[in-house]
Amino acid sequence: MSKDQEINETSAVQVNGIVFSHKDISKVVDAFYRKVEHDPILKVPFRSVHDWPEHIKRLTHFWWIRFGGKPYMFSHYNPVTKHYFAGFNQEFLSHWLNLFHQTLNEKLSPQQAMIWKTISEQMGQGLSIRNEHFKKEYENKRFKSNR
């Protein structure tokens, strides 16, 4: 990692004029995924996560770059395929968002929570649409290969 890519607790980004430190993002992601590990609904699709500390680091990085921060680790994100095979659906998304929003309210200022809620809802809707397209393509390919 080069000097300009180093991240520390005081590193920060702005989203619509609201400041998020790397520490803010990290504490939300950590608290949220600690809840996911024990949530009766969410722990099922997340059973494929075997290294929670690494998962939390990757998701902290994901949100950091989503908010405009510079990448500081190599990660390739393929959310549609990963979520589809984990059983992603509207019920899962609603429950995920509810728990995530609860965590945002607990860990952030009201302004930070509001911005992040909006972003997470938009991302969830986009993922839902892409998931449906992927599902149709995948089922179409399976159907054709079984003929």
Beta strands, then each sheet from edge to edge (+ up, - down):
strand 1: 12-15
strand 2: 18-21
sheet 1: 1+ 2-
end
